[in-house]
Amino acid sequence: MAIERTYPEIREAVSRLCSQFSGEYWRDLDKHSAYPTEFIGALTEAGYLSILIPQEYGGSGLPLGAACAVLEEIQRSGGNGGACHAQMYTMGTLLRHGSEQQKQQYLPAIADGSLRLQAFGVTEPTSGTDTSRIRTRAVRDGDDYIVNGQKVWISRTQHSDLMILLVRTTPREECVKHTDGMSVLLVDLRDAVGNGLTIKPIDTLMNHATTQLFFDNLRVPVANRIGEEGKGFRCILDGMNAERILIAAECIGDARWFTEKSAAYASDREVFGRAIGMNQGIQFPIARAHIQTEAAALMVQQASDLYDAGKPCGAEANMSKLLASEASWAAADQCIQTHGGFGFAVEYDIERKFRETRLYQVAPISTNLILSFVATQELGMPKSF
């Protein structure tokens, strides 16, 4: 039996909500590269996108583990939480490092859905996963910063009102530590687009609302800086750890969806006069995928528990993301193999989910970089770069 000890009421309620949005709904969105506006509206109205926001600002005030349960069930129900997960993991930066004035100004509106915070601007074309080498620069000019530069692979900026943006306020070569000199700005996209910010969509393998951003003398008020100037890496790291844990939970949901699909089909599909699930060549890989998923789920739970306790969790966040993404990919591959030709048929939803879950071998951090982090930070081995 799958490990589902945490937040059973939330899981059941999210599953009921997701049942209103069938595979046909998601297939139509995928076909037209459209955003699931109705689905996001339903999640917002039910309070799931404000689950991490404290009650005094209009949210539920629940821990990251509850948000993991929400996203896992969205994936397990056949949907795609990628359309909304940023509104959860951005709280790692805004809630932990934002000023009281910023929280009062933005959180109630984010909680009731009148403001959308779905964009997290970090990655750049020349830096990739080496965040310390970002080049987008913010220069102080009175009460504003003037921002110039470029970001890429930034999702949902066209469906968001606010964006958390990582910039350099001091050049890397002038800093004692390469992670110093970066700052976090909260950008109001409603004012920024056309006034120094240009958004260009990027067509990708999956429907992920991905864009590239160009900043040309964009003015952002100093009052919109989150945390201290030059100390933004620590602020953004809390958002990144939350992101990795939440996406790992999504991968667990995907893996369970694939494995349940595989087991059901193998039990019903008959070839040569018997169910194909009777053959150990079919049966054993599905069982292995299930075992791999449940082991990864325990790592995700450990990482979220550490995060909620305010303890260091960088290694656990990274390991949970690696294990869960590999479990979901293994389950996806086996699901295609079990279904044979039908696995490639759009109406079965497997090929869509197959494409979607493949992303997490690469983003938000690649498997190889996680291995490098664990090797150097956990095992004390020398860096290779």
C-alpha positions in Angstrom: 0.0 0.0 0.0 1.3 3.5 -0.8 2.5 5.6 2.1 -0.1 8.3 2.6 -0.1 8.9 6.3 0.1 12.7 6.1 -2.9 15.0 5.5 -5.4 12.3 4.4 -8.3 14.9 4.5 -6.5 17.3 2.2 -5.6 14.5 -0.2 -9.2 13.3 -0.5 -10.5 16.8 -1.0 -7.9 17.6 -3.7 -8.7 14.4 -5.4 -12.4 15.2 -5.5 -11.6 18.7 -6.9 -9.3 17.2 -9.6 -12.0 14.7 -10.6 -13.9 17.7 -12.1 -11.0 18.1 -14.6 -10.8 15.1 -16.8 -8.1 13.9 -19.0 -9.9 15.5 -21.9 -9.6 18.9 -20.2 -5.8 18.5 -19.9 -5.5 17.1 -23.4 -7.3 20.1 -24.9 -5.0 22.4 -23.0 -1.9 20.5 -24.2 -3.2 20.6 -27.8 -3.6 24.4 -27.7 -0.6 25.2 -25.4 -3.2 26.9 -23.1 -3.0 27.7 -19.4 -5.4 25.8 -17.0 -7.2 29.0 -15.9 -10.3 27.2 -14.7 -8.4 24.6 -12.7 -6.2 27.3 -11.1 -9.4 29.2 -10.2 -10.9 26.2 -8.5 -7.7 25.6 -6.5 -7.6 29.2 -5.5 -11.2 29.3 -4.4 -10.7 26.1 -2.4 -7.8 27.8 -0.6 -5.1 25.3 -1.8 -2.8 27.9 -3.4 -2.7 29.9 -0.1 -2.1 26.9 2.0 1.4 28.1 3.2 0.3 31.7 3.9 -0.3 32.4 7.6 -3.9 32.8 8.7 -3.4 36.4 9.7 -2.8 37.2 6.0 -5.8 35.1 4.8 -4.2 31.7 4.2 -4.3 28.4 5.9 -1.0 28.6 7.7 -0.1 25.0 7.1 3.4 23.6 6.7 5.2 22.6 3.5 4.2 19.0 4.1 0.5 20.0 3.4 1.5 21.7 0.2 3.4 18.5 -0.8 0.2 16.6 -0.3 -1.8 19.0 -2.5 0.7 18.8 -5.4 1.2 15.1 -5.1 -2.6 14.5 -5.4 -2.9 16.8 -8.4 -0.3 14.7 -10.2 -1.7 11.4 -9.0 -5.1 12.5 -10.4 -3.7 13.0 -13.8 -3.3 16.8 -13.7 -0.3 19.1 -13.8 0.6 21.1 -10.7 3.4 22.8 -12.6 0.8 25.4 -13.5 0.6 26.6 -9.9 3.4 25.3 -7.8 5.4 28.5 -7.8 2.8 30.2 -5.7 3.8 27.7 -3.0 7.6 27.6 -3.3 7.9 31.4 -3.7 6.6 31.6 -0.1 10.0 30.2 1.0 11.5 33.6 0.0 8.7 36.0 0.6 7.4 34.5 3.9 10.9 33.9 5.5 12.6 37.0 4.3 10.0 39.6 3.3 9.4 42.6 5.6 6.1 42.9 7.6 5.1 45.7 5.3 5.6 43.5 2.2 3.6 40.7 3.8 0.7 42.9 4.6 0.8 44.5 1.2 0.9 41.4 -0.9 -0.1 38.2 1.0 -3.8 38.9 1.6 -4.3 39.6 -2.1 -2.2 36.5 -3.1 -4.3 34.4 -0.7 -7.7 35.5 -2.2 -6.5 35.2 -5.7 -6.6 38.8 -6.7 -2.8 38.8 -7.1 -0.9 36.0 -8.7 2.7 35.2 -7.7 3.7 32.4 -10.1 7.0 33.6 -11.5 10.5 32.9 -10.1 13.2 34.6 -12.1 16.6 33.1 -11.5 18.1 31.1 -14.5 20.0 32.9 -17.3 21.3 31.8 -20.7 25.0 32.2 -19.8 24.9 30.9 -16.2 22.5 27.9 -16.3 22.6 26.2 -12.9 25.6 28.2 -11.7 23.5 30.9 -10.0 26.5 32.8 -8.8 27.3 33.8 -12.4 24.1 35.6 -13.2 24.6 38.8 -15.1 21.2 40.6 -14.7 22.3 43.7 -12.9 20.3 46.1 -10.7 21.9 49.5 -10.1 20.6 51.8 -7.4 19.2 55.1 -8.6 17.6 57.0 -5.8 14.5 55.1 -4.6 14.7 52.7 -7.5 16.8 50.0 -8.9 17.4 50.0 -12.7 17.5 46.5 -13.9 19.2 45.3 -17.1 19.8 41.7 -18.3 18.1 38.5 -19.5 16.4 35.5 -17.9 15.4 32.2 -19.6 13.3 29.2 -18.8 11.1 31.3 -16.5 7.6 29.8 -16.4 4.2 31.5 -16.0 5.3 35.1 -16.3 2.4 35.7 -18.7 0.0 34.3 -16.1 1.4 36.1 -13.1 1.1 39.6 -11.6 4.3 39.4 -9.5 7.7 37.8 -9.9 10.5 37.1 -7.5 13.7 38.2 -9.4 17.3 37.4 -8.5 19.7 40.1 -9.6 23.3 41.2 -9.1 23.7 44.4 -7.1 27.5 43.9 -6.8 29.6 42.4 -9.6 30.8 38.9 -8.7 34.5 39.8 -9.0 34.1 42.4 -6.3 32.7 40.0 -3.8 34.6 38.0 -1.2 32.3 35.0 -1.6 30.9 34.3 -5.1 27.4 34.0 -3.6 27.5 37.5 -2.2 26.4 40.6 -4.1 23.0 39.2 -5.2 19.7 40.7 -4.2 16.0 39.7 -4.5 13.4 42.0 -6.0 9.6 41.6 -6.1 8.6 42.8 -9.5 5.1 44.0 -10.4 4.7 42.5 -13.8 1.6 44.6 -14.5 3.7 47.7 -14.5 6.9 46.2 -15.8 5.7 44.7 -19.1 6.2 47.3 -21.8 8.1 49.6 -19.5 11.5 47.9 -19.4 10.4 44.2 -19.5 9.8 42.1 -22.6 8.4 38.6 -22.4 8.9 36.1 -25.2 7.3 32.6 -25.0 9.4 29.5 -25.7 7.8 26.4 -27.3 8.8 23.3 -25.4 8.2 19.5 -25.3 5.5 20.0 -22.7 2.8 22.6 -22.0 4.7 24.6 -19.3 4.1 28.3 -20.2 7.8 28.9 -20.4 9.3 32.2 -21.4 12.5 34.2 -21.7 12.7 37.7 -20.3 14.6 40.8 -21.4 15.2 43.7 -19.0 16.0 47.1 -20.5 16.3 49.8 -17.8 13.4 48.4 -15.8 12.7 50.5 -12.7 11.9 48.5 -9.5 11.3 50.4 -6.2 13.9 49.7 -3.5 10.9 49.1 -1.3 10.4 45.9 -3.3 13.7 44.4 -2.3 13.2 41.3 -0.2 15.9 41.0 2.5 19.2 42.8 2.6 21.0 44.1 -0.4 23.7 41.7 -1.4 22.4 38.9 0.8 19.8 37.6 -1.7 21.3 34.2 -2.3 20.2 33.0 1.2 16.7 34.3 0.5 16.4 32.6 -2.8 17.9 29.4 -1.4 14.9 29.0 0.9 12.6 29.3 -2.2 14.8 26.8 -4.1 14.8 24.2 -1.3 11.0 24.5 -1.1 10.8 24.2 -4.9 12.8 21.0 -5.0 10.8 19.4 -2.2 7.5 20.4 -3.7 8.5 19.2 -7.2 9.7 15.9 -5.7 6.2 15.5 -4.2 4.8 16.1 -7.7 7.1 13.4 -9.0 5.8 11.0 -6.4 2.2 11.7 -7.6 3.3 11.1 -11.2 5.0 7.9 -10.3 1.9 6.6 -8.5 -0.3 7.6 -11.4 1.9 5.7 -13.8 2.3 2.6 -11.6 -1.4 2.4 -10.9 -2.1 2.7 -14.6 0.4 0.0 -15.4 -0.9 -2.4 -12.8 -4.5 -2.0 -13.8 -3.8 -2.4 -17.5 -1.5 -5.4 -17.0 -4.3 -7.1 -14.9 -7.0 -6.5 -17.6 -5.1 -6.8 -20.9 -5.1 -10.3 -22.3 -2.6 -11.6 -24.9 -2.3 -15.3 -25.8 -5.3 -16.1 -23.6 -4.0 -14.7 -20.3 -3.5 -11.4 -18.6 -0.1 -9.9 -19.4 0.3 -9.1 -15.7 0.8 -12.8 -15.0 4.1 -12.6 -16.8 6.9 -11.8 -14.5 8.6 -9.8 -17.3 5.7 -7.4 -17.0 4.9 -7.8 -13.3 8.4 -7.4 -11.8 9.3 -4.0 -13.4 6.0 -2.5 -12.2 6.6 -3.8 -8.7 10.1 -2.4 -8.8 8.7 1.0 -9.9 6.3 0.9 -6.9 9.1 0.1 -4.5 11.3 2.9 -5.9 8.4 5.3 -5.5 7.7 4.5 -1.9 11.4 4.8 -1.0 11.6 8.2 -2.6 8.4 9.2 -0.9 10.0 8.7 2.5 12.9 11.0 1.5 10.5 13.7 0.4 8.7 13.4 3.8 12.0 13.7 5.6 13.0 16.8 3.6 9.7 18.5 4.1 9.8 17.8 7.9 13.3 19.4 8.1 12.1 22.4 6.1 9.1 22.9 8.3 11.2 22.6 11.4 13.5 25.4 10.1 16.5 23.1 10.0 19.1 22.9 7.3 17.7 20.7 4.5 19.7 21.5 1.3 21.0 17.9 1.0 17.6 16.4 1.7 15.8 18.7 -0.7 18.2 17.8 -3.4 18.2 14.0 -2.7 14.4 13.9 -2.5 14.2 15.7 -5.9 16.7 13.3 -7.5 15.1 10.1 -6.1 11.5 11.2 -6.8 12.3 12.3 -10.3 14.1 9.1 -11.1 11.2 7.1 -9.6 8.6 9.0 -11.7 10.7 8.5 -14.9 11.2 4.8 -14.3 7.4 4.4 -13.7 6.6 6.4 -16.8 8.9 4.3 -18.9 7.4 1.1 -17.6 3.9 2.5 -18.1 4.7 3.1 -21.8 6.2 -0.4 -22.1 3.3 -2.1 -20.4 0.7 -0.4 -22.6 2.7 -1.0 -25.8 1.2 1.0 -28.7 -1.6 2.3 -26.6 0.9 4.1 -24.4 1.5 6.5 -27.4 -2.1 7.2 -28.0 -3.1 10.7 -26.9 -6.4 9.6 -25.4 -4.7 7.5 -22.8 -2.9 10.5 -21.3 0.3 8.5 -20.8 2.3 10.2 -23.5 1.4 13.6 -22.1 2.4 12.7 -18.5 5.5 11.0 -19.9 6.6 14.3 -21.5 5.7 16.3 -18.4 7.6 14.1 -15.9 10.7 14.0 -18.1 11.3 17.6 -17.3 12.3 16.9 -13.7 15.4 15.0 -14.7 16.7 18.5 -15.7 14.7 21.1 -13.8 14.7 22.9 -11.5 18.2 21.4 -11.0 19.8 18.7 -13.0 20.6 15.3 -11.7 24.3 15.7 -12.2 24.5 18.9 -10.2 22.7 17.2 -7.3 25.2 14.4 -7.4 28.0 17.0 -7.4 26.4 18.8 -4.4 26.1 15.6 -2.4 29.6 14.5 -3.3 31.2 17.7 -2.2 28.9 19.0 0.6 28.0 15.7 2.2 30.9 13.5 1.5 33.7 16.1 1.5 35.1 15.2 -1.9 36.9 17.8 -4.0 35.0 20.0 -6.3 35.2 19.3 -10.1 34.5 22.9 -11.0 
